[in-house]
Amino acid sequence: MFRLFSFTFLLVFASLSFGQEKVTLSGHLTDADSGEDLLGARIAVNELPGVGAITNDYGFYSLTVPKGTYSITFKSISFETKTVTIELQADLVYDLEMAPEGRMIGVVDVTGEKMDENVTSAEMGVDKINVKDVDNIPVLFGEKDIMKTMQLLPGVKSAGEGNSGFYVRGGSADQNLILLDEAPVYNASHLLGFFSVFNSDALKDVKLYKGGAPAEYGGRLSSVMDIKMKDGNAKQLSVSGGLGLISSKLTIEAPIVKDKGSFIVSGRRTYADLFLGFSNNPAAENSILYFYDLNAKANYRIGKNDRVFISGYFGRDKFGFSDQFGFDWGNATGTVRWNHLYSDRLFGNTSLIFSNYNYKIKFGSGDESFQIGSEIQDINFKEDFNFYINSNNTLNFGGNFIHHTFRPGEIETGSDIDFVLNDIDERRSLESALYISNEQSIKKRWKIIYGLRYSNFVQIGPGNIFSFNENGDITGSTSYGKWEKVQAYNGLAPRLSASYILNEKSSIKGSFARTYQYIHLVSNSTSSLPTDVWMPSSSNIKPQIADQIAVGYFRNFFDNMLEFSAEAYYKDMQNVIDYRDGAEVTLNPAVEGELLYGIGRAYGLELLLKKRRGKFTGWISYTLSRTERQFDEINDGAWYAARQDRTHDFSIVAMYNFTERISLSGTWVYYTGNAVTFPSGKYEIFGQTVDLYSERNGYRMPDYHRLDLGLTLLNKKFKMVADPITGEEMKVAKKFESSWNFSVYNAYGRENAFSIDFRTNETTGVTEAVQLSLFKIVPSVSYNFKF
Amino acid sequence: MKMNKIKSHFFLLMVLFSLTGFYSCEKVIDVPLNDADREIVVEAIGRNFLGESYILLSRSGSVYNDGGFERLSGAVVTVTDDDGNVFAFVEDITDPGRYLSVDFVAQPSTQYSLSVNIEAQSITASSSSLSEPVIDSLTYINTGGGFGGSPTDTSYLLFYNFVDNADEVNFYQVSAWVNGVKDDNFYIGNDVLGNGQLASAPLFATEIGPKDTVFIELRSMDEDAYTYLSTLSSNINSGPFSATPANPVSNLSQGVGLFSIYMVDTMTIILP
């Protein structure tokens, strides 16, 4: 291990140049309107082609160049590009507030600057979504949802009708690491997946790594979805909100001390249950059905070199029937961060992260009640550094240490319930990682990000640990004391991605990444349920491992107006998990015996054509792919298509701004139906008709396609005021902005199959294939405001 | 005592349908299916009461065939206990495909083997009996209207109570008849969580109202039978939230079905 690390260091330091005396330009870039940090903004030195910097997750940049006078350009998508002349004779801190583009004159084409990051950066398999950009995309019930927008990109597939769950490059839904301000969100869906837990009003930036994620990320096999919350307006009080068909939301942001600190609080609650109250049906009247989300964040700058952030998320779904039955579930996360500038070239961040997901099911009330609960809880200490060695090398390194607690089944009974149910033993484990990664430019044409991630996972006591034979039967049990090691795993994950710039319009890229996953979602259901349980790797469950290799070609046309990319990937997976036929996963202390281990492979081609600027924007994406699994115990050991195997997946997203105030949007998706198991015969036993199956996932659901349309009407942004001096009428921005959004989900009413059941028609006695479709045509309207 | 109820995702479906009730729609579509080879279906049940044991032989059909299932006559069927006593099961002339024995009574803690010879095939299986279970009592709580009813209604949640035998690894099945009609739900459990303890669990899915007469049968069985029933329950309950369907795990050497020896106890309650 150590040898490898020192080798990497050597490589980097060997490239440190001697000669001319160098100085460092560093600083923070922020949004002039709100004071929000600008992430991923680019700083270019015009006199030194190829030399530049990119702001980190906190808006910090650092650039080391020889002494001299330079013209330096700062640019960030959706902000006006700014070029300044700076005389650099000594280290200099230069902070800049950038103005959002076109904020006084409506829609504007970006200045002639090249927005060619997709071609020039070494990253591949990355999708970035600016939360502001997805405002107009039509969605189910008009609830803006970044997770659903992500599904319109190549390589990312929806888990089903209206579902916020997703599959990346043939991976399963639990192989996505979903981070909200660094805290993992263990169940990112509300109401069985129809809504994600992310209230887009509170979010700033979303990045999805589909492969080749940098070494700082680890812990899941398929992807990393890194979501950052807004910091809060540091300039002035700002209130925004929206009223929708099924939910309303309100966001308040304000400075704590102007330009030094700010906070944001954002809440959302659905009110479908309020309508149930008007119903004549007593069942509906006594039902409880809603969810809510609360996001809060505050930051404060202490002196020039330190800044602290506290952020948290709390959300819950509640379902119940009078006081006899209750079912609720939700996540709570919290992150405390401390940024420190050790020097103008070394940026550090220390985080303490908390995450909890739990569900509770309660029957009866008072003394006659009976409650089942399950929970996973993480406490994570994380340290990250960015070291800006020189203009060609940026070194990122750090590590983290997580304490996981798994409580698969906690049972509470009221005093009148006289039967005894034991809790299922909780499980504890420690997961830690160290990483180092360098981003290097070589001779202007090459950009390489190479790194290593070492991870370690230890299952610890206390608890009774079962052992199993190959049929999944318990063969023994060993008792372990507190903190006693039960089983340890570790892994070394190399990460590499490189780009070679062919010319200023095109590049080719390649990447390799190995990933380890130590915790697994145990679900024998075909869709995501709140009762799915996370399980640690253990003496019985091995970590999942994936290796992914990808190559890509990137080309921009018409002065970067059009972006095109083609990426091909191959992914090999080991120790993937499935369940024995009829596995019982809820409240089963011996659930590990119900698991089967196999291998998987996935490969595909992803094409994306995107138009970023102009009145007409949007993209077309197409994925051709295959994903398969092989388990000795399933399908007679033959390879079979995974559920999410979809040969073709096509989406079109189009947005057109007619005027400053009217924009129209549409999305169309088409994909091959999921692989599914249908019966090939039936028989009768114990008086019941039972289906007979011959082949796993040997059939296909019907093809899925759907068109959604949206119309956004902005109220007037300006009022005409007479200039007090000249008397001329002039435009003045209104403080109060508002908009109406109308959308139609599934505009042509396609009856897409959600499930297909084979059953006997009770009147005719004939067996029929019955297709269930959800959401035929769903119109919705919402009103949003901001002041 | 872990209880695995048949409609385990019932409440989740409630959430789904209360949300989408206005939107969802069903229609019959045409799905061509490949027919699997026909399989011989064996339902072989031995019980600890004379005249209650039977072996039923039939053949599977295609999914879209609604003409009933072919019963299989002319088989040679025997059950042998671990002392070498052979019990012949002879076809009932009034009910083709059903084979009965004049003297078979399952004994506790005994291993039995089944042999079925039909159409030049020989199907074998073995099953062990456990000790006889004893239902201690049936108790109930009033849950008002329960799901979907008004709180002023009366409905009951019935609990069965019995003491698990600590000397064995036990598997149980509970079935209910309400006013003489068999409830389609059945409940299965094991003693992994409560070996030797008082086992008490509710019949979650059985609808019971005032003045109902409920007959409960508690069956003790071996692990193979338990595995079969639990995998059978996931086969029957297909739907949007169920596991990928698969055939139940059978203890037969070939064909589909189950050979199980049940040790049975029963009790009746009349609700107020």
Chai-1 contact restraints between the chains, C-beta under 6 A:
chainA,res_idxA,chainB,res_idxB,connection_type,confidence,min_distance_angstrom,max_distance_angstrom,comment,restraint_id
A,L191,B,L19,contact,1.0,0.0,6.0,A-B,restraint_1
A,L192,B,L16,contact,1.0,0.0,6.0,A-B,restraint_2
A,P282,B,S150,contact,1.0,0.0,6.0,A-B,restraint_3
A,A283,B,G148,contact,1.0,0.0,6.0,A-B,restraint_4
A,L289,B,S18,contact,1.0,0.0,6.0,A-B,restraint_5
A,F319,B,V15,contact,1.0,0.0,6.0,A-B,restraint_6
A,S322,B,P151,contact,1.0,0.0,6.0,A-B,restraint_7
A,Q324,B,T143,contact,1.0,0.0,6.0,A-B,restraint_8
A,F327,B,F11,contact,1.0,0.0,6.0,A-B,restraint_9
A,E368,B,I141,contact,1.0,0.0,6.0,A-B,restraint_10
A,F419,B,S200,contact,1.0,0.0,6.0,A-B,restraint_11
A,V420,B,Q197,contact,1.0,0.0,6.0,A-B,restraint_12
A,N422,B,L193,contact,1.0,0.0,6.0,A-B,restraint_13
A,N524,B,A243,contact,1.0,0.0,6.0,A-B,restraint_14
A,S525,B,F241,contact,1.0,0.0,6.0,A-B,restraint_15
A,S527,B,F241,contact,1.0,0.0,6.0,A-B,restraint_16
A,D581,B,T231,contact,1.0,0.0,6.0,A-B,restraint_17
A,D581,B,A246,contact,1.0,0.0,6.0,A-B,restraint_18
A,D581,B,V249,contact,1.0,0.0,6.0,A-B,restraint_19
A,G582,B,S230,contact,1.0,0.0,6.0,A-B,restraint_20
A,G582,B,T231,contact,1.0,0.0,6.0,A-B,restraint_21
A,G582,B,S234,contact,1.0,0.0,6.0,A-B,restraint_22
A,E584,B,N4,contact,1.0,0.0,6.0,A-B,restraint_23
A,L587,B,K2,contact,1.0,0.0,6.0,A-B,restraint_24
A,T677,B,T244,contact,1.0,0.0,6.0,A-B,restraint_25
A,T677,B,P245,contact,1.0,0.0,6.0,A-B,restraint_26
A,F678,B,L33,contact,1.0,0.0,6.0,A-B,restraint_27
A,P679,B,V63,contact,1.0,0.0,6.0,A-B,restraint_28
A,S680,B,L33,contact,1.0,0.0,6.0,A-B,restraint_29
A,S680,B,N34,contact,1.0,0.0,6.0,A-B,restraint_30
A,S680,B,A36,contact,1.0,0.0,6.0,A-B,restraint_31
A,G681,B,A36,contact,1.0,0.0,6.0,A-B,restraint_32
A,G681,B,S60,contact,1.0,0.0,6.0,A-B,restraint_33
A,G681,B,S62,contact,1.0,0.0,6.0,A-B,restraint_34
A,K682,B,V63,contact,1.0,0.0,6.0,A-B,restraint_35
A,Y683,B,V41,contact,1.0,0.0,6.0,A-B,restraint_36
A,Y683,B,S60,contact,1.0,0.0,6.0,A-B,restraint_37
A,E684,B,F69,contact,1.0,0.0,6.0,A-B,restraint_38
A,I685,B,E43,contact,1.0,0.0,6.0,A-B,restraint_39
A,I685,B,G257,contact,1.0,0.0,6.0,A-B,restraint_40
A,V690,B,N235,contact,1.0,0.0,6.0,A-B,restraint_41
A,L692,B,A36,contact,1.0,0.0,6.0,A-B,restraint_42
A,L692,B,S60,contact,1.0,0.0,6.0,A-B,restraint_43
A,Y693,B,P245,contact,1.0,0.0,6.0,A-B,restraint_44
A,Y693,B,A246,contact,1.0,0.0,6.0,A-B,restraint_45
A,Y693,B,N247,contact,1.0,0.0,6.0,A-B,restraint_46
A,S694,B,A36,contact,1.0,0.0,6.0,A-B,restraint_47
A,F754,B,P240,contact,1.0,0.0,6.0,A-B,restraint_48
A,S755,B,P240,contact,1.0,0.0,6.0,A-B,restraint_49
A,F758,B,V63,contact,1.0,0.0,6.0,A-B,restraint_50
A,G765,B,D66,contact,1.0,0.0,6.0,A-B,restraint_51
A,V766,B,D66,contact,1.0,0.0,6.0,A-B,restraint_52
A,T767,B,Y64,contact,1.0,0.0,6.0,A-B,restraint_53
A,T767,B,D66,contact,1.0,0.0,6.0,A-B,restraint_54
A,E768,B,V28,contact,1.0,0.0,6.0,A-B,restraint_55
A,A769,B,I29,contact,1.0,0.0,6.0,A-B,restraint_56
A,A769,B,V31,contact,1.0,0.0,6.0,A-B,restraint_57
A,V770,B,E26,contact,1.0,0.0,6.0,A-B,restraint_58
A,V770,B,V28,contact,1.0,0.0,6.0,A-B,restraint_59
A,Q771,B,K27,contact,1.0,0.0,6.0,A-B,restraint_60
A,Q771,B,I29,contact,1.0,0.0,6.0,A-B,restraint_61
A,L772,B,E26,contact,1.0,0.0,6.0,A-B,restraint_62
A,S773,B,C25,contact,1.0,0.0,6.0,A-B,restraint_63
A,L774,B,T20,contact,1.0,0.0,6.0,A-B,restraint_64
A,L774,B,Y23,contact,1.0,0.0,6.0,A-B,restraint_65
A,L774,B,S24,contact,1.0,0.0,6.0,A-B,restraint_66
A,F775,B,Y23,contact,1.0,0.0,6.0,A-B,restraint_67
